[in-house]
């Protein structure tokens, strides 16, 4: 009797047969492990400002009426289409029929109304409440239609609906979304081992195209060297934004890995508490600005050139103005300004730093530069929940370093009670005018004025745009190179 092995050998197919299990294994790979530096404090993007929440949940667990694609363009999502009335204040959304939440609750117009009204309720913790304050009324003429009328024309209203703060949640599950998130996205929550990982599974009832991946795990790894080791060993399949830029050359040389360096909307700043002496003195802030050698700071952090900034605005926007020359590096001028402000011998202060390596590394350089002009900034490392509580919420700080990654967020300087404590009626009026100006050319001219105002007032020390260093298994496709929003859409990933 002729054996199967003999038949295969006789046909010259033995070598192919030996490869079949390998091919099958590659085709069967339907899971991914993604590393990111920070762990989210909660899993509800409507409950706090932390970028890490959005990295994990936005476009994965939760969705909005619209979404932003990798090119920064708005795309339909839970709203399949929309119309803006001739009055420029009436928005009619046609909702996605057949969409449902992970607990099988049907998605309807009532949940949109609930989500947006919840965002501006007195007890709301939504970090971007101003996105919803222009809303005058929300009508739901039928389950598949939402009509939103604004109080006045608001140029960026639709744009803001792509942010994580505008995701749609259901009344029955909203209160528990911080630890047990229930959304309409292509992946559903499985488990969260705090301090380690978060596990998601494909939602088979998803309204859109079925994702290629059945399972996904986010691992939280704050140590830069641990990130590199895990990538090289294959313990993780990708890192969303590597914290060890010095490892880029060796990672690029590894044929098993793919490295890309892209842009973000992350204006990295030396945040200054404008409401606290002596930082409420313009000359003190101008002295700090003259002490900051941006190029040295950026090279010290990354080892390669990144985009330097002189105000709070992304170079990706057509209204961007290069204002890095407003206060050029000039230690002598900085010392003179301090003396004029009444501090000829400088002063002591604190520099509170969150965990990301860009903050910790640039903080050391900034402290050394400030010491050269007599400002002795004692570094105080904080974990991110501490930073959110003490710096962001309670304004208990002198100086800090952080990247603001929301797109087009120059309006934060006009918000009452924001942690910079910059209170300027002229700037606030300018932002209000921008919001109501619909012609793009006119709006961009106002944006230029706003950038120049912040630069002149030296509100913060404007440093550089946070780069996105993505490292992934060479066989994994779909990771975003740029971050118009800090998201990692798992439905776009697949193995080749």
C-alpha positions in Angstrom: 0.0 0.0 0.0 1.3 3.4 -1.0 1.5 5.7 2.0 0.4 9.4 2.0 4.1 10.3 2.6 5.1 8.4 -0.5 2.4 10.0 -2.6 3.5 13.5 -1.5 7.1 12.7 -2.1 6.3 11.2 -5.5 4.5 14.3 -6.5 7.4 16.6 -5.3 5.1 18.0 -2.6 6.8 16.8 0.6 8.5 20.2 1.1 5.2 22.0 0.6 3.5 19.7 3.1 6.1 20.5 5.7 5.3 24.2 5.2 1.5 23.8 5.5 1.3 24.1 9.3 3.4 27.2 9.3 1.2 28.8 6.6 -1.9 27.8 8.6 -0.5 29.3 11.8 0.2 32.6 10.1 -3.3 32.8 8.6 -4.8 31.9 12.0 -3.1 34.7 13.9 -6.0 36.9 14.9 -4.8 38.6 18.1 -2.5 41.5 18.8 -0.7 42.9 21.9 -0.2 46.7 21.8 2.0 48.4 24.4 1.5 52.0 25.5 3.4 54.1 28.1 0.6 55.2 30.3 -2.3 53.3 31.8 -5.6 55.0 31.7 -7.0 56.2 35.1 -10.5 55.1 33.9 -12.0 53.6 30.8 -14.6 56.4 30.2 -13.3 59.1 27.8 -16.1 61.4 29.0 -14.9 61.3 32.5 -11.4 62.8 32.4 -8.7 64.5 30.3 -6.0 61.7 30.2 -4.8 60.9 26.7 -4.4 57.2 27.7 -8.2 56.8 28.0 -8.6 57.7 24.4 -5.7 55.6 23.1 -7.5 52.5 24.4 -11.2 53.2 24.0 -11.9 55.7 21.2 -12.9 54.0 18.0 -12.4 50.7 19.7 -15.0 50.5 22.6 -16.7 53.8 22.1 -17.8 55.8 19.0 -19.1 59.2 18.3 -21.5 60.5 15.6 -18.4 61.3 13.5 -14.8 60.1 13.7 -11.4 61.3 12.6 -9.3 59.3 10.1 -5.6 58.9 10.1 -5.3 62.0 7.8 -7.2 64.1 10.3 -10.4 64.2 8.1 -13.9 63.8 9.5 -15.7 60.6 8.5 -19.2 59.3 9.2 -19.5 57.0 12.2 -22.7 56.5 14.2 -24.2 59.2 12.0 -24.1 58.0 8.5 -24.7 61.5 7.1 -25.6 65.0 8.2 -26.9 68.3 6.9 -26.2 71.8 8.1 -29.1 74.3 7.6 -28.8 77.6 5.8 -29.0 79.3 9.2 -25.6 77.6 10.1 -27.0 76.6 13.5 -29.2 73.6 12.7 -27.5 70.2 12.3 -29.6 67.2 11.2 -27.9 63.8 11.7 -29.2 60.6 10.0 -28.2 57.8 12.4 -26.7 54.4 11.6 -29.6 51.9 11.7 -28.7 48.5 13.0 -26.0 49.7 15.4 -26.2 48.5 19.0 -24.3 48.5 22.2 -22.2 45.6 23.5 -25.1 44.6 25.8 -27.4 44.4 22.8 -29.2 47.7 23.6 -30.2 49.2 20.2 -28.6 52.5 19.3 -31.1 55.3 18.9 -31.4 59.1 18.9 -32.4 59.1 22.6 -28.8 58.0 23.6 -27.3 60.9 21.6 -29.6 63.3 23.4 -28.7 61.7 26.7 -24.9 61.7 26.1 -24.8 65.4 25.1 -27.0 66.6 27.9 -25.0 64.6 30.4 -21.8 66.3 29.1 -23.0 69.7 30.3 -24.9 68.6 33.4 -23.9 70.4 36.7 -22.2 67.2 37.9 -20.4 66.5 34.6 -16.7 65.6 34.7 -16.3 65.9 30.9 -13.0 67.6 30.3 -14.3 69.3 27.1 -17.7 70.6 28.3 -17.2 73.6 26.0 -17.8 71.4 23.0 -21.5 71.1 24.1 -22.2 74.5 25.6 -23.2 76.0 22.2 -26.1 73.6 22.0 -29.5 75.3 22.5 -31.7 72.3 22.0 -31.7 68.6 20.9 -34.7 67.1 19.1 -35.3 63.5 18.3 -38.1 63.4 15.8 -37.6 59.6 15.3 -35.2 57.0 16.5 -32.9 57.4 13.5 -32.8 61.3 13.5 -31.2 63.8 15.7 -31.6 67.6 15.2 -29.3 69.8 17.1 -29.8 73.6 17.2 -27.0 75.8 18.4 -27.2 79.1 20.1 -24.9 80.7 17.5 -22.8 79.6 14.6 -19.9 77.5 15.9 -17.2 76.8 13.3 -15.6 73.8 15.0 -18.8 72.1 16.4 -18.7 69.1 14.1 -15.0 68.8 14.4 -15.3 68.5 18.2 -17.8 65.6 17.9 -14.9 63.4 16.7 -13.2 63.7 20.1 -13.4 61.1 22.8 -15.4 63.5 25.0 -18.3 63.2 22.5 -18.7 59.5 22.4 -22.3 58.1 22.7 -23.1 56.2 25.8 -26.3 54.5 27.1 -28.2 55.6 30.2 -28.3 52.2 31.7 -24.5 51.7 31.6 -23.0 55.2 31.6 -22.4 55.2 35.4 -20.2 52.1 35.2 -18.2 53.0 32.1 -15.1 53.9 34.1 -14.5 50.3 35.0 -16.9 48.3 32.8 -17.2 50.2 29.5 -20.1 49.4 27.2 -20.1 51.1 23.8 -21.0 50.5 20.2 -17.5 50.0 18.8 -15.9 47.1 17.0 -14.4 45.7 20.3 -15.9 45.0 23.7 -14.4 45.1 27.1 -13.2 41.7 28.6 -11.0 42.5 31.6 -8.7 45.0 33.1 -5.8 43.9 35.3 -4.7 47.3 36.7 -1.1 48.0 36.5 -0.6 45.5 33.7 -3.0 45.0 30.9 -6.5 45.5 29.3 -8.1 42.8 27.2 -10.7 43.4 24.5 -12.6 41.0 22.2 -14.2 41.5 18.8 -17.8 42.5 19.0 -19.6 40.2 16.6 -22.7 42.4 16.6 -20.8 45.4 15.3 -22.7 47.4 12.6 -19.6 48.0 10.4 -17.0 45.8 8.7 -15.9 42.8 10.8 -12.4 43.5 12.2 -9.6 41.0 11.2 -8.6 40.6 14.8 -10.6 38.6 17.3 -8.7 39.7 20.4 -6.5 42.6 21.4 -4.5 43.3 24.6 -3.1 46.7 25.7 -0.1 46.4 27.9 1.0 49.3 30.0 4.7 49.7 30.2 6.2 53.0 31.6 9.8 51.9 31.6 11.5 52.8 28.2 14.0 49.9 28.3 11.3 47.4 29.1 9.4 48.7 26.0 12.4 48.1 23.8 13.1 44.6 25.3 9.5 43.6 24.9 9.4 44.7 21.2 12.7 42.9 20.4 11.6 39.7 22.1 8.2 39.7 20.4 6.4 39.9 23.8 4.4 42.8 22.3 3.5 43.4 18.7 3.7 47.2 18.6 4.1 50.3 20.8 2.0 53.3 20.1 4.6 55.9 20.9 8.0 54.6 22.1 9.5 56.3 25.1 13.1 55.4 24.2 14.1 57.5 21.2 17.8 56.5 21.7 16.8 53.0 20.7 15.4 53.9 17.3 18.6 53.1 15.3 18.8 49.6 16.7 15.1 49.0 16.3 15.3 50.2 12.7 18.1 47.7 12.1 15.9 44.8 13.3 14.3 43.1 10.2 11.5 41.8 12.4 10.4 45.4 13.3 9.1 48.4 11.4 9.7 52.0 12.8 7.9 55.1 11.7 8.3 58.7 13.1 5.2 60.8 12.6 3.6 63.9 13.9 1.0 64.6 16.5 -1.1 67.5 17.7 0.9 67.4 21.0 2.1 70.9 21.9 4.7 70.1 24.5 4.9 73.0 27.0 6.6 74.1 30.2 3.3 74.9 31.9 3.4 78.0 34.1 1.0 78.8 36.9 0.1 82.4 35.8 -2.1 82.9 38.9 0.7 82.4 41.4 3.5 84.8 42.3 6.1 85.4 41.0 4.8 83.8 37.7 1.9 86.3 37.5 4.7 88.8 36.6 5.1 89.1 32.8 8.8 89.9 33.1 9.4 86.7 35.1 7.6 84.6 32.4 9.6 86.5 29.7 12.8 85.6 31.5 11.8 82.0 31.6 11.1 82.1 27.8 14.5 83.6 27.1 16.2 80.9 29.2 14.7 78.0 27.2 17.0 76.7 24.5 14.4 74.7 22.6 16.8 73.0 20.3 19.0 71.8 23.1 15.9 70.5 25.0 14.5 68.6 22.0 17.9 67.1 21.0 18.5 66.1 24.6 15.1 64.2 24.7 15.1 62.7 21.3 18.6 62.8 19.8 17.1 64.0 16.5 15.4 67.2 15.3 11.7 67.7 16.1 9.3 70.6 15.3 9.9 73.5 17.7 7.1 75.9 18.5 6.7 79.4 19.9 3.0 79.3 20.7 0.3 76.8 21.4 -0.6 75.7 17.8 0.2 72.8 15.6 2.3 73.3 12.4 -0.1 70.9 10.7 -2.8 73.6 10.6 -2.8 76.2 7.7 -3.1 79.0 10.2 0.2 78.1 12.0 2.7 81.0 12.5 6.4 80.3 13.4 6.8 82.3 16.6 10.0 80.6 17.9 11.8 83.9 17.5 9.6 85.9 19.8 11.8 85.1 22.8 15.1 83.7 21.5 17.5 81.9 23.8 19.3 84.7 25.6 20.4 84.0 29.2 21.8 87.5 29.7 18.4 89.0 28.7 16.7 86.6 31.0 18.8 87.6 34.0 18.1 91.3 33.2 14.4 90.7 33.1 14.5 88.9 36.5 16.3 91.8 38.0 13.7 94.2 36.6 11.0 92.0 38.1 12.6 92.3 41.5 14.6 89.0 41.6 18.2 89.9 40.9 19.3 86.7 42.7 16.5 84.5 41.2 14.2 82.4 43.4 13.3 78.8 44.2 10.3 76.9 42.8 9.2 73.4 42.0 8.9 71.6 38.7 6.3 68.8 38.9 6.8 66.1 36.2 4.4 63.4 35.0 5.8 60.0 34.0 6.3 60.2 30.2 9.9 60.2 29.3 9.6 63.4 27.2 8.5 65.2 30.4 11.1 63.6 32.7 14.0 64.1 30.3 13.1 67.6 29.2 12.5 68.5 32.8 16.1 67.8 33.8 17.3 70.0 30.9 14.8 72.8 31.6 15.8 72.8 35.3 19.5 73.1 34.3 18.7 76.0 31.9 16.7 77.8 34.6 19.4 77.4 37.1 21.7 79.3 34.8 19.6 82.4 35.3 19.1 81.9 39.0 15.7 80.1 39.1 16.2 76.9 41.1 13.5 74.5 40.1 13.3 71.5 42.4 12.1 68.5 40.4 9.2 66.5 41.8 8.2 63.4 39.9 4.5 62.5 40.0 2.5 59.5 38.8 -0.1 60.5 36.3 -3.1 60.3 38.6 -1.2 62.5 41.1 -0.4 65.0 38.2 -4.1 65.1 37.2 -5.2 65.7 40.8 -2.6 68.1 42.0 -1.6 70.0 38.8 -4.5 69.8 36.4 -7.4 69.9 38.9 -6.1 71.7 41.9 -3.5 74.0 40.3 -1.1 73.1 43.0 2.1 73.7 41.1 4.7 76.3 40.0 6.0 74.7 36.8 5.2 71.4 34.9 5.9 69.8 31.6 3.1 68.2 29.6 2.0 67.6 26.0 -1.5 68.8 25.1 -2.6 66.3 22.4 -6.1 67.5 21.5 -6.3 69.0 18.1 -6.9 72.8 17.7 -7.0 73.3 21.5 -5.8 76.9 21.7 -9.1 77.7 23.2 -8.0 76.2 26.5 -6.3 79.5 27.3 -9.8 81.2 27.3 -11.4 78.7 29.8 -12.3 79.9 33.2 -10.4 78.0 35.9 -8.0 76.2 33.6 -4.8 75.1 35.3 -2.6 77.7 33.6 -4.7 80.4 35.3 -4.3 82.8 32.4 -7.0 85.4 32.6 -7.0 87.8 29.7 -10.3 89.4 28.5 -8.8 90.3 25.1 -7.8 86.7 24.4 -11.1 85.4 25.6 -12.9 87.7 23.3 -10.7 86.7 20.4 -11.5 83.0 21.0 -15.2 83.8 21.1 -14.9 85.6 17.8 -13.0 82.6 16.2 -15.8 80.2 17.3 -18.4 82.4 15.5 -16.4 83.0 12.3 -17.3 80.6 9.6 -15.2 81.7 6.6 -12.0 79.7 6.8 -9.6 82.5 5.7 -11.1 85.0 8.2 -11.0 82.4 11.0 -7.3 81.5 10.2 -6.4 85.2 10.4 -7.9 85.3 13.9 -6.0 82.1 14.9 -2.8 83.9 13.9 -3.7 86.8 16.2 -4.4 84.3 19.1 -1.0 82.6 18.6 0.8 85.9 18.6 -1.0 87.0 21.8 0.0 83.9 23.7 3.6 84.1 22.5 3.9 87.8 23.6 2.4 87.1 27.0 4.8 84.2 27.5 1.9 82.3 29.1 3.8 79.1 29.0 7.2 78.0 27.8 6.4 76.6 24.3 8.9 73.8 23.5 8.2 71.4 20.7 5.6 69.2 19.0 5.5 65.7 20.4 6.7 63.2 17.7 5.0 59.8 17.4 7.6 56.9 17.4 5.6 53.8 16.3 7.4 50.5 16.4 5.6 47.4 15.2 6.1 43.8 14.1 6.9 44.1 10.4 4.0 41.8 9.5 1.4 43.9 11.4 -0.3 46.4 9.1 -2.5 49.4 10.0 -0.8 51.2 12.8 -1.2 55.0 12.5 2.0 56.9 11.6 0.6 60.3 12.6 -1.8 61.1 15.5 -4.3 63.8 14.5 -6.0 62.3 17.6 -4.3 60.0 20.1 -6.1 56.8 19.1 -5.2 53.3 18.1 -8.1 51.9 16.0 -7.8 48.1 16.3 -10.3 47.5 13.5 -7.6 48.9 11.0 -5.0 46.3 12.1 -4.4 43.0 10.3 -1.6 40.5 9.9 -0.1 39.8 6.5 
